[in-house]
Amino acid sequence: CFETLRKYRLREKIEEAFKDTKNRLDGTRTRVWDGDTLKGRMFCQFVGLGYQCFLHTKIKELKEKLELSLSDKKLAEKDKDQNADLLKWLKKQSMQSLIDWFDCIELTSLRSDNGTVKQRSGETKRDRLFFTLLGIPGFDETPQNQLKVSP
């Protein structure tokens, strides 16, 4: 019963998020020529909101997981500090501020005589830990600025 009530209350959040997304994507005035294009545009916005709700659920699960890991006595002190910092940061962030935070990260390829170096800008250890714990591949053991060198 409580889970049903919680999901029902999410409806308001979904409608509010849909309105915000519509405004951000210049959807206040739909500049389309036919109904199929309008339906496609609205469908894409709806799918984006579905992903946002999925991400919100995953972050909530991650917070719970981090809280449990902090009570684990076997966890190394360094890992406890990193997990505590990540949890503290996540508790302060709204979903929109998280999305805005990671919006600035860019992947750049630099070519030189030695090969191609791919660099990721605006990334911290906390960001890599966040992505690793979410299960996103490619962030687990890479150095901060250098991803891959290919000849």
C-alpha positions in Angstrom: 0.0 0.0 0.0 2.8 2.4 0.8 4.7 1.6 -2.4 1.5 2.2 -4.4 1.0 5.6 -2.7 4.6 6.5 -3.3 4.3 5.8 -7.0 1.1 7.6 -7.2 2.7 10.7 -5.7 5.5 10.4 -8.3 2.8 11.2 -10.9 2.9 14.9 -9.8 6.7 14.8 -10.1 6.5 13.3 -13.5 4.1 15.9 -14.7 6.2 18.7 -13.3 9.4 17.2 -14.8 7.6 16.8 -18.2 6.6 20.5 -18.0 10.2 21.5 -17.2 11.6 19.3 -19.9 9.1 20.7 -22.4 10.2 24.2 -21.5 13.9 23.4 -21.7 13.5 21.7 -25.0 11.6 24.7 -26.4 8.4 22.7 -26.3 6.2 25.5 -25.2 5.5 26.3 -28.8 5.6 23.1 -30.9 7.0 24.1 -34.2 6.0 21.1 -36.2 4.1 20.7 -39.5 2.1 17.6 -38.9 0.7 15.5 -36.1 3.2 12.6 -36.5 6.1 14.9 -35.8 4.4 16.3 -32.8 3.7 12.7 -31.5 7.3 11.8 -32.1 8.6 14.8 -30.3 6.3 14.2 -27.3 7.3 10.5 -27.3 11.0 11.4 -27.2 10.4 13.7 -24.2 8.4 11.0 -22.5 11.2 8.4 -23.0 13.7 11.0 -21.6 11.6 11.3 -18.5 11.5 7.6 -18.2 15.3 7.5 -18.2 15.3 10.3 -15.6 13.0 8.4 -13.3 15.1 5.3 -13.8 18.2 7.2 -12.9 16.5 8.7 -9.8 15.6 5.2 -8.6 19.2 4.0 -9.2 20.6 6.9 -7.3 18.2 6.2 -4.4 19.4 2.6 -4.3 23.0 3.8 -4.4 22.5 6.1 -1.4 21.1 3.1 0.5 24.0 0.9 -0.6 26.5 3.6 0.5 24.8 4.0 3.9 25.1 0.2 4.4 28.7 0.1 3.4 29.6 2.8 5.9 28.5 0.5 8.7 30.7 -2.3 7.4 33.6 -2.9 9.7 35.6 -4.7 7.1 35.7 -1.8 4.7 39.1 0.0 4.5 39.3 3.5 6.0 40.2 5.1 2.7 37.1 3.5 1.0 34.9 4.6 4.0 36.1 8.2 3.5 35.4 8.1 -0.2 32.0 6.5 0.3 31.1 9.0 3.0 32.1 11.9 0.8 30.1 10.6 -2.1 27.0 10.0 0.1 27.3 13.5 1.6 27.6 15.0 -1.9 24.6 13.0 -3.3 22.4 14.0 -0.4 23.0 17.7 -1.2 22.3 17.4 -4.9 18.9 17.5 -6.6 18.4 15.4 -9.7 18.6 18.6 -11.9 21.9 19.7 -10.3 23.3 16.2 -10.8 22.4 16.3 -14.5 23.9 19.8 -14.8 27.1 18.7 -13.0 27.7 15.9 -15.5 26.6 17.9 -18.5 30.0 19.7 -18.5 32.1 16.5 -18.9 33.4 16.2 -22.4 35.5 13.5 -24.1 38.3 15.0 -26.3 40.7 13.2 -28.7 44.1 14.8 -29.0 46.3 13.6 -31.8 50.1 13.8 -31.8 53.1 12.0 -33.2 52.9 9.5 -30.4 49.3 8.5 -31.1 45.9 9.6 -30.0 45.2 10.5 -26.4 41.6 10.7 -25.2 40.9 13.0 -22.3 37.9 13.5 -20.2 37.4 17.0 -18.8 35.8 18.0 -15.5 36.0 14.6 -13.9 37.0 13.9 -10.3 37.7 10.8 -8.2 34.2 11.2 -6.7 32.7 11.2 -10.2 34.5 8.0 -11.2 33.4 6.3 -7.9 29.8 7.4 -8.6 29.8 6.0 -12.1 31.5 2.8 -11.0 29.0 2.2 -8.3 26.2 2.8 -10.7 27.6 0.1 -12.9 28.6 2.4 -15.9 31.5 0.8 -17.7 34.7 2.7 -18.5 35.1 4.6 -15.2 36.4 2.0 -12.9 40.2 2.1 -13.1 41.0 4.9 -15.6 43.3 7.7 -14.6 41.7 11.1 -14.4 42.7 12.7 -17.7 44.1 9.9 -19.8 41.8 7.2 -21.0 43.6 5.4 -23.8 46.6 5.8 -26.0 46.5 4.3 -29.4 49.4 4.3 -31.9 
